[in-house]
Amino acid sequence: MLEYQIKANSKAGDNAFAIANKTEIRFDASSGRDDTLPNPAELLLTALAACILKNVERYAGILHFPYRSAHISIKGQRSDRPPMMQKIDYVLEIDTDIDDRKLALWHKNIIKFGTISNTLAKATDLNGIIKKMKK
C-alpha cells in the first residue's frame, strides 16, 4: 500500500501553502476569494487533471500507444447545500495517430486505474470524453 503525506500552513487573514515532496503549493485559504491563487475546489480539479495526465503517459507506455501531447479541460459544479462538488465533466484531447478503438481502450485504462479519478467517481458524478486533437 502506498502512503502520501503533505503538510500545510496558513495564517489568519492570509493565504496558505502546502509542501508536497519538496515543492511548495500556494493556495487561497481566505474567507473571501483570491483572484490569483487556486481555491480548494480548483486544487481538487487540478489533482484530477494530474491523475489523468499521469495515466495518459503511463498507459501510452504499457499499451504502446504513441502520442505527442495531451490537453485536458475540466469543469466542476458545486452545490451550496450541502457544499460539495456535485458534478465534474472533462474533455481529454490527445495528439496521436492511433485509431478510435485504441483511443477508447486508452481512456478506459486511464480512468479505471487512476487513484484520484476512482476516488472522485465514488463521490460525485464524474463524466468525461477522450478525443484526438484537431490538427
N, C-alpha and C positions, 0 to 999 in steps of 0.2 A: 504494500500500500504506500502510495506517495503522500507526503505531507507538505503543506505550503504554509509559509508564515510571512506576515508583513508587520510592520509597526507604523502607527500613525499618530500624529500630534496636531493639536490646534490650540489657538489662544483665543480668549473671549473677544468677540468682535472682529476677528481676523480670519484669514483663510487657513487651510490646513495642508499638511503634506504627509505622504506615506513613503516608507522606504521598502522597496521590494528588490531583493538581491542587493545590488549596490547602486540602485537608481532611485532618485527622489521623484515622486509624482505629486505635483501640486494640484489641489482641487478646492472648489468652493464649499466651505462649510459654514458660511454666514447664514443668518436668518433671512436675508434678502436674496438678491440674485446678482452674481458677478458675471459681467459680460465677457470676461477674458478667460476664466478658468472653467473646466468642466465641473458639473454638479454630479452628485451621486448617480442619478439616472443615466447621465451621459457616460459615466465611467462604466456602468453596467453594460450599456450598449457597446462601448469600446472593448470590454472584455469578451463579448460575443464576437465582435469583429476579429479580435486577435485569435480566438479559438478557431474560427472558421478559416482564416488565412493560414494559420499554422497547419491545419489539416489539409488545405489545398496543397501545400508543399509536401507534407508527409505522404499523402496518397498519390501525388504525382510520381514519387519515387517508388512506392510499393506497387502501383498499378502500371508503371511505365507509361504514364500519360504526360508527354512534354507540354510545357506552357511557357509563355513569355512574360506574362504579368497577370495579376488578378486585382479586381476592384470590388469593394462591397459598399452598398448603401443600406443603412438600417434606420428604420423609424419605429419609435416606441410610443404607445398611447398609455397615458397614466390616468387612472381613475382617482377621484378625490376621497371617496368613502367606500371602502377603506382605501387609504393611499397605497397603490400598488401598480406595477406595470401590468396593464390589462392585456395588451396585445403588442407583439413585436413582428414586424414584417421586414424582410431583407431581399435584396437583389444582388446576387453574386455574378459578376461578369469575369470571364476568363478568356485571355487571348491564347487560343490553342487551335490546332488543326484536327483534333480528334472528332469522331462522328458523334451524333446526338445520343446514341445508345450508350457509348462510353461516358459521355458527359453526365448522363443520368446516373450511371453507376458510381461515378466520382462523387457526385452530390450526395448520394445515399451514404457512402462511406464517410464523407466529411461530417455529416450530421450525426450519423449513428455512433461514431466513436469520439465525439467531442465532449470533453468534460463540461464546459460551460453550456454548450447547446443542449446536452442531455438534462442538465440541471434546470435550465430555463424552460425547456419543453414540458417539464413536470409541474412548473409553477405558473405558466402563463400560456397564452395562445401564440405559439411560435410558428410562423409561416415564411417560406422563402422559395425563391426560384433561382436556378442557375441558367446562364446563357452564355453564348460566345460573344466576345466583344465585337462590335461592328468595326470593320476596317475602313 
